[in-house]
Amino acid sequence: MKIRRLGIESAVCVVSLLCVARASIAAGTDDNSPPAEQATSGGLEEIVVTAQRRAQSVHDIGIAISAYSSETLAEKGISSSSELGLITPGVFVSGSAGGESSQFSIRGVTQSDFNDAIEAPVAVYTDETYIPSQQGQTLAAFDLERVEILKGPQGTLFGRNATGGLVHFVVKQPTNDFSANLNAEYGRFNLFKVDGGIGGPIADGISFRVSGLYRSHNDIFRNLAPTGGLAAGYPDSFSGNLNPCCHDTWNDDSQAVRAQLKFEPSNALTIRLSGTYDQQKLDGAPTIERPTIATVDGQGRIIQTDLASPTETRVAINPDGSNVGTSEPATFVFAPASGVRAPGADFFGYNGRQVGDLQTSLNYTGDHINTFSDYDGALHVDYHVGGVTLTSITDYKINKKQLFVDLTASPVNVGAFQTRARTESLSQEIRLAGEY
């Protein structure tokens, strides 16, 4: 495999505690979620999986696996990869960059580094092709045959970067029978989602399938910046406010399309071309800040951090419980010059407790300020001879993103995190499989 990464640049300023709120990121998983074998009125639904690189019943493999058919995914309303953590025991989707980037965690194994050049220990595949970019793991889940989640090391059959497990999105392929489907939903905050697909034969031995997804909803969080939650007398900016300032946030504007063309010149040979494009535009990270207070030891080193109480005015807590005040300027660089903070607020005078439900107070937001896009082209060739199948998969991916995050998660313009990345990957897989 050859992987090439280009043009990664980032700038980081002040760091603060972020409490992330995002609909697609689970706060935990439901231990009562159904296992791989989905229950039906007639007994257990038979799901065929390819967890061992060949088609088998989910009941016949010795791997801890959760598998979901397309019907189950539709029933549970799953339209994004990050929502799988809501329904799968032992699987959690962690977030970074204010919740706008996500990584899979299986049985506690995850990647804590959000750099795009770092690959995760949980491998993610779509249509048998590996996704090397962490940002690329956040993808639209549409027109799927099933999703397979393998728990535990899978390096024997899937190579490196599968230490914690593997998530595989198996897409619906073209068939020789005409089929079409369309689903639409409407909900709160003007949520509108439509997805569907159409496919069938074009000529003898040639078939196609085209599918797509569109999902959008208005901003859920009303933004109270530049003064919402800010104590009287504190400045709302140290370097001037953004223009325009204080856009509402937590929206969604996503589109995705996939096109496939299958050639079957003989019973032994199958050639399939596929191309996928998806894009997401967001108005900023939907974050809420809660003030914290540190406890230091006798040498002034931070040994503990807790949420600040609504009446807390100390900068930090000495071993005897007194106020650190201005005695540790190198540690608490942004501490108020007075040595005390506004009651219950952070060093900049912001108290997130004063912000109500479905509200936030952020300086750094904007109309479609953050964008993510993926391009994927693949060639699948299967040649059957005797009881053996020779498979070749050639894949080329491009992942782009532009990301801005208000690092103080407050109306005070102190600093922001900004990154632009373009990740390219080229892979070639050759596989020989059979029974003996």
VMD Tcl script that draws the C-alpha trace (Angstrom):
set ca {
  {0.00 0.00 0.00}
  {1.20 3.46 -0.84}
  {-0.20 6.34 1.18}
  {0.59 9.96 0.39}
  {-0.41 12.91 2.56}
  {-0.12 16.49 1.38}
  {-0.60 19.99 2.69}
  {-1.37 19.65 6.38}
  {-1.07 22.92 8.27}
  {-2.42 24.02 11.61}
  {-2.33 26.87 14.06}
  {-3.12 26.48 17.75}
  {-3.74 29.18 20.34}
  {-5.20 29.17 23.87}
  {-6.58 25.85 25.18}
  {-9.66 25.57 27.42}
  {-12.03 22.87 28.66}
  {-14.70 22.10 26.06}
  {-17.93 20.28 26.83}
  {-19.03 19.00 23.43}
  {-22.65 18.58 22.45}
  {-23.43 16.89 19.17}
  {-26.37 14.79 18.17}
  {-24.28 12.31 16.25}
  {-21.80 11.64 19.09}
  {-22.96 9.26 21.78}
  {-22.40 10.00 25.47}
  {-22.28 6.24 25.96}
  {-23.58 3.03 24.49}
  {-26.68 1.08 25.29}
  {-25.73 -2.22 26.86}
  {-29.19 -3.49 25.93}
  {-28.61 -2.92 22.23}
  {-29.38 -5.91 20.04}
  {-26.47 -8.15 19.10}
  {-25.51 -9.15 15.58}
  {-28.38 -11.57 15.22}
  {-31.37 -9.24 14.97}
  {-34.56 -10.72 16.40}
  {-37.56 -11.10 14.11}
  {-41.03 -12.49 14.56}
  {-39.95 -15.68 12.82}
  {-36.79 -16.17 14.88}
  {-33.27 -14.93 14.20}
  {-32.58 -12.98 11.04}
  {-29.86 -14.56 8.93}
  {-27.15 -12.01 8.15}
  {-24.34 -12.96 5.80}
  {-21.07 -11.20 6.63}
  {-17.55 -11.09 5.18}
  {-15.69 -10.70 8.47}
  {-13.25 -13.44 7.39}
  {-12.90 -12.18 3.80}
  {-15.55 -14.60 2.53}
  {-19.34 -14.80 2.76}
  {-20.50 -16.61 5.91}
  {-23.45 -16.58 8.26}
  {-22.86 -14.34 11.26}
  {-23.66 -17.38 13.44}
  {-20.84 -19.47 11.96}
  {-17.80 -17.32 12.74}
  {-15.79 -17.24 15.95}
  {-15.43 -13.47 16.13}
  {-17.13 -10.97 18.42}
  {-19.18 -9.06 15.88}
  {-22.17 -6.77 15.66}
  {-23.77 -6.75 12.22}
  {-26.68 -4.60 11.12}
  {-28.71 -5.11 7.96}
  {-29.95 -2.19 5.87}
  {-33.44 -2.68 7.30}
  {-32.15 -2.46 10.87}
  {-30.12 0.68 10.10}
  {-33.19 2.34 8.56}
  {-35.38 1.32 11.50}
  {-32.93 2.90 13.95}
  {-32.48 6.04 11.86}
  {-28.74 5.61 11.28}
  {-27.52 7.98 8.56}
  {-23.98 8.74 9.76}
  {-21.06 6.54 10.78}
  {-20.76 8.36 14.10}
  {-24.25 7.22 15.14}
  {-23.21 3.56 15.34}
  {-21.90 4.11 18.87}
  {-25.49 4.73 19.97}
  {-26.61 1.18 19.16}
  {-23.52 -1.03 19.54}
  {-22.29 -2.37 22.91}
  {-18.57 -1.83 23.46}
  {-18.35 0.80 20.72}
  {-18.00 4.51 21.44}
  {-17.48 7.38 19.03}
  {-15.12 9.91 20.58}
  {-14.91 13.48 19.38}
  {-12.26 16.13 18.91}
  {-12.17 19.64 17.45}
  {-15.33 20.57 19.27}
  {-17.14 17.44 18.12}
  {-16.61 18.01 14.41}
  {-14.13 15.18 14.03}
  {-14.79 11.71 15.38}
  {-12.96 8.43 15.89}
  {-14.21 4.94 16.68}
  {-13.31 3.41 20.03}
  {-13.84 -0.35 20.41}
  {-13.45 -1.81 23.90}
  {-11.52 1.29 24.94}
  {-8.98 1.16 22.10}
  {-8.91 4.46 20.22}
  {-6.64 7.19 18.86}
  {-6.21 10.23 21.14}
  {-4.18 12.18 18.56}
  {-6.47 14.11 16.20}
  {-3.71 14.85 13.66}
  {-4.83 13.86 10.16}
  {-1.45 12.22 9.48}
  {-2.01 9.72 12.33}
  {-3.96 6.56 11.58}
  {-6.34 5.08 14.15}
  {-6.00 1.62 15.77}
  {-9.60 0.90 14.75}
  {-9.69 0.33 10.99}
  {-12.61 1.64 8.96}
  {-13.48 0.18 5.55}
  {-16.10 1.21 3.04}
  {-16.86 -1.14 0.15}
  {-13.72 -3.18 1.03}
  {-11.45 -0.13 0.78}
  {-9.46 1.18 3.75}
  {-9.90 4.76 5.01}
  {-6.50 5.97 6.28}
  {-7.60 9.48 7.30}
  {-9.23 9.87 10.71}
  {-11.42 12.67 9.39}
  {-12.61 10.30 6.67}
  {-14.09 8.00 9.31}
  {-16.97 10.45 9.67}
  {-18.98 9.51 6.61}
  {-22.55 9.35 5.39}
  {-24.11 5.91 5.89}
  {-26.46 5.48 2.91}
  {-27.52 2.77 0.47}
  {-25.83 0.08 2.54}
  {-26.26 -3.67 2.41}
  {-25.07 -3.94 6.01}
  {-22.52 -2.71 8.55}
  {-20.11 -5.09 10.26}
  {-18.31 -4.15 13.50}
  {-15.56 -6.59 14.45}
  {-14.31 -6.35 18.04}
  {-10.75 -7.21 19.01}
  {-7.55 -7.47 16.91}
  {-8.17 -8.19 13.21}
  {-4.61 -7.87 11.89}
  {-4.43 -11.38 10.40}
  {-6.90 -10.65 7.60}
  {-7.02 -6.85 7.59}
  {-3.40 -5.89 8.28}
  {-2.11 -3.15 10.53}
  {-4.26 -0.49 12.18}
  {-6.89 -3.03 13.24}
  {-5.61 -3.53 16.79}
  {-8.87 -2.55 18.46}
  {-11.18 -3.86 15.79}
  {-12.77 -2.91 12.51}
  {-15.85 -1.19 11.11}
  {-16.90 -2.15 7.58}
  {-19.60 -0.40 5.56}
  {-20.80 -2.83 2.88}
  {-22.60 -0.98 0.06}
  {-25.40 -2.23 -2.15}
  {-24.04 -3.31 -5.53}
  {-25.61 -3.29 -8.99}
  {-27.75 -6.32 -9.85}
  {-29.44 -7.68 -12.96}
  {-32.86 -6.88 -11.47}
  {-34.24 -3.36 -11.64}
  {-34.78 -1.80 -8.20}
  {-35.41 1.65 -6.76}
  {-36.00 3.05 -3.30}
  {-36.59 6.49 -1.80}
  {-36.91 7.55 1.84}
  {-37.70 11.01 3.19}
  {-37.94 12.44 6.71}
  {-38.89 15.77 8.22}
  {-38.43 16.80 11.84}
  {-37.68 19.49 14.40}
  {-35.36 22.38 13.48}
  {-36.45 21.91 9.86}
  {-34.66 18.60 9.67}
  {-34.99 17.27 6.15}
  {-33.40 14.03 5.03}
  {-33.86 12.17 1.79}
  {-31.92 9.18 0.51}
  {-32.44 6.59 -2.14}
  {-31.01 4.57 -4.96}
  {-31.85 3.20 -8.38}
  {-30.21 0.45 -10.38}
  {-30.60 -2.42 -12.77}
  {-29.41 -3.84 -16.08}
  {-28.23 -1.65 -18.97}
  {-27.36 -4.41 -21.40}
  {-26.45 -8.07 -21.28}
  {-23.72 -8.40 -18.64}
  {-23.78 -4.70 -17.71}
  {-25.61 -3.19 -14.73}
  {-25.53 0.05 -12.76}
  {-26.53 1.62 -9.45}
  {-26.73 5.30 -8.46}
  {-27.58 6.39 -4.93}
  {-27.50 9.56 -2.90}
  {-28.22 11.27 0.39}
  {-29.16 14.81 1.39}
  {-29.52 15.83 5.02}
  {-29.94 19.29 6.55}
  {-31.33 21.04 9.59}
  {-31.21 24.55 10.98}
  {-28.90 25.65 13.79}
  {-30.01 24.10 17.07}
  {-28.00 26.34 19.41}
  {-28.98 30.00 19.64}
  {-25.79 32.01 20.04}
  {-25.92 34.70 22.77}
  {-22.47 36.16 22.04}
  {-20.83 38.63 22.30}
  {-22.13 39.36 25.81}
  {-24.22 36.34 26.82}
  {-22.95 34.86 30.11}
  {-20.19 37.47 30.42}
  {-19.75 39.24 33.77}
  {-20.09 43.02 33.85}
  {-16.87 44.92 33.29}
  {-15.08 42.15 31.37}
  {-14.07 42.74 27.72}
  {-15.58 40.51 25.04}
  {-12.48 40.71 22.86}
  {-8.73 41.14 23.08}
  {-8.17 41.49 19.33}
  {-11.47 42.59 17.80}
  {-14.58 40.53 17.04}
  {-15.21 38.54 13.91}
  {-17.33 40.15 11.25}
  {-20.00 38.91 11.02}
  {-19.95 37.76 14.63}
  {-21.84 35.21 16.60}
  {-23.70 33.05 14.09}
  {-26.01 30.42 15.59}
  {-24.52 26.93 15.47}
  {-25.07 23.14 15.44}
  {-26.50 22.84 11.95}
  {-26.07 20.19 9.28}
  {-25.80 20.48 5.51}
  {-24.65 17.18 4.00}
  {-24.77 15.67 0.53}
  {-23.42 12.38 -0.78}
  {-23.66 10.46 -4.06}
  {-22.31 7.11 -5.24}
  {-22.28 5.68 -8.77}
  {-21.38 2.10 -9.72}
  {-21.03 0.23 -13.00}
  {-20.64 -3.56 -13.10}
  {-19.42 -5.64 -16.05}
  {-19.84 -9.41 -16.14}
  {-18.32 -10.53 -19.47}
  {-18.40 -14.16 -18.31}
  {-19.47 -16.27 -15.36}
  {-15.88 -16.24 -14.12}
  {-15.08 -12.52 -14.36}
  {-16.70 -9.53 -12.63}
  {-15.46 -5.94 -12.97}
  {-17.00 -3.12 -10.93}
  {-16.19 0.58 -11.06}
  {-17.37 2.86 -8.25}
  {-17.11 6.55 -7.45}
  {-18.28 8.32 -4.29}
  {-18.44 11.98 -3.28}
  {-19.70 13.45 -0.02}
  {-19.57 16.88 1.58}
  {-20.61 18.43 4.88}
  {-20.85 22.14 5.77}
  {-21.17 23.33 9.37}
  {-21.57 26.72 11.04}
  {-19.03 25.99 13.78}
  {-18.40 23.64 16.67}
  {-21.47 23.23 18.94}
  {-19.61 23.63 22.23}
  {-20.54 24.70 25.74}
  {-17.89 25.78 28.27}
  {-18.00 25.14 32.01}
  {-15.47 26.97 34.27}
  {-12.94 24.84 36.13}
  {-10.60 25.38 39.07}
  {-7.21 23.75 39.64}
  {-5.62 22.50 42.85}
  {-1.83 22.85 43.16}
  {0.75 21.17 45.38}
  {3.44 22.84 47.45}
  {5.59 23.44 44.36}
  {2.75 25.10 42.45}
  {2.15 22.12 40.17}
  {-1.42 21.34 39.12}
  {-2.50 18.02 40.63}
  {-6.27 18.17 40.13}
  {-8.91 20.06 38.19}
  {-12.60 20.29 39.13}
  {-15.65 22.17 37.95}
  {-15.84 25.54 39.66}
  {-18.82 26.11 41.95}
  {-21.30 28.93 41.16}
  {-19.74 31.06 43.90}
  {-16.05 30.27 43.27}
  {-13.78 33.33 43.10}
  {-10.33 31.81 43.68}
  {-7.88 31.58 40.78}
  {-6.71 28.16 41.99}
  {-6.54 26.27 45.27}
  {-3.41 25.98 47.40}
  {-2.80 22.83 49.51}
  {-4.26 24.67 52.53}
  {-7.36 25.71 50.60}
  {-6.38 29.35 50.15}
  {-6.43 31.30 46.91}
  {-3.37 31.03 44.65}
  {-4.16 34.54 43.46}
  {-1.26 36.06 41.52}
  {1.48 33.92 43.10}
  {1.84 31.53 40.13}
  {1.86 33.74 36.98}
  {3.84 31.22 34.92}
  {1.22 28.50 35.53}
  {-1.93 30.62 35.36}
  {-0.98 32.99 32.56}
  {-4.48 34.33 31.96}
  {-5.51 34.71 35.60}
  {-7.14 38.08 36.40}
  {-4.66 40.72 37.53}
  {-6.78 41.27 40.64}
  {-6.09 37.70 41.80}
  {-9.80 36.80 41.95}
  {-12.31 35.78 39.31}
  {-15.95 36.77 38.87}
  {-18.14 34.40 40.94}
  {-18.52 31.08 39.14}
  {-16.83 32.37 35.98}
  {-13.63 31.52 34.12}
  {-10.58 33.80 34.01}
  {-12.21 35.89 31.26}
  {-15.44 36.51 33.17}
  {-17.60 34.01 31.29}
  {-20.02 31.79 33.19}
  {-21.61 29.17 30.95}
  {-24.19 28.34 33.64}
  {-26.00 31.54 32.72}
  {-26.64 30.18 29.22}
  {-29.94 28.31 28.92}
  {-30.93 25.08 27.21}
  {-30.19 24.94 23.48}
  {-28.10 28.08 23.83}
  {-24.40 28.84 23.70}
  {-22.17 31.90 23.63}
  {-19.41 31.60 21.05}
  {-17.41 34.27 19.27}
  {-15.93 32.08 16.56}
  {-18.79 30.80 14.39}
  {-19.96 31.60 10.87}
  {-22.12 30.51 7.97}
  {-20.64 27.21 6.71}
  {-17.30 28.13 8.30}
  {-16.25 24.46 8.47}
  {-16.28 22.18 5.44}
  {-15.39 18.52 4.90}
  {-15.34 16.64 1.59}
  {-14.31 13.19 0.39}
  {-13.66 11.76 -3.08}
  {-13.29 8.02 -3.65}
  {-12.75 6.01 -6.83}
  {-12.26 2.24 -6.89}
  {-11.88 -0.66 -9.31}
  {-12.96 -4.12 -8.10}
  {-12.05 -7.21 -10.16}
  {-13.04 -10.77 -9.20}
  {-11.93 -13.79 -11.22}
  {-13.25 -17.23 -10.29}
  {-11.34 -20.31 -11.38}
  {-12.14 -23.69 -9.95}
  {-12.83 -23.23 -6.24}
  {-10.56 -20.20 -5.97}
  {-11.33 -16.48 -6.33}
  {-8.66 -13.96 -7.26}
  {-9.64 -10.44 -6.16}
  {-7.98 -7.15 -7.05}
  {-9.06 -3.86 -5.47}
  {-7.50 -0.57 -6.57}
  {-8.60 2.51 -4.67}
  {-7.78 6.23 -4.66}
  {-9.11 8.61 -2.01}
  {-8.91 12.35 -1.38}
  {-10.05 13.89 1.88}
  {-10.24 17.66 2.38}
  {-11.21 19.71 5.38}
  {-11.24 23.25 6.67}
  {-11.82 23.52 10.40}
  {-12.10 26.46 12.80}
  {-12.81 26.00 16.52}
  {-13.30 28.68 19.21}
  {-10.82 27.34 21.75}
  {-12.16 29.24 24.75}
  {-15.71 28.12 23.86}
  {-16.90 31.52 25.08}
  {-17.91 34.94 23.75}
  {-14.43 36.28 24.53}
  {-12.24 36.46 21.44}
  {-8.93 35.10 22.78}
  {-7.86 32.46 20.27}
  {-8.99 29.83 17.81}
  {-7.79 26.54 16.37}
  {-7.57 26.46 12.59}
  {-6.51 23.63 10.35}
  {-6.68 22.86 6.65}
  {-5.79 19.43 5.41}
  {-5.71 17.47 2.17}
  {-5.05 13.76 2.52}
  {-4.53 11.47 -0.47}
  {-4.22 7.68 -0.42}
  {-3.60 5.10 -3.13}
  {-3.98 1.43 -2.29}
  {-3.75 -1.85 -4.17}
  {-4.99 -5.12 -2.69}
  {-4.66 -8.55 -4.27}
  {-6.38 -11.44 -2.51}
  {-6.64 -15.15 -3.22}
  {-9.42 -17.01 -1.40}
  {-10.90 -20.48 -1.55}
  {-11.87 -23.53 0.44}
  {-9.82 -26.60 1.16}
}
mol new
graphics top color blue
foreach p $ca { graphics top sphere $p radius 0.5 }
foreach p [lrange $ca 0 end-1] q [lrange $ca 1 end] { graphics top cylinder $p $q radius 0.2 }
display resetview
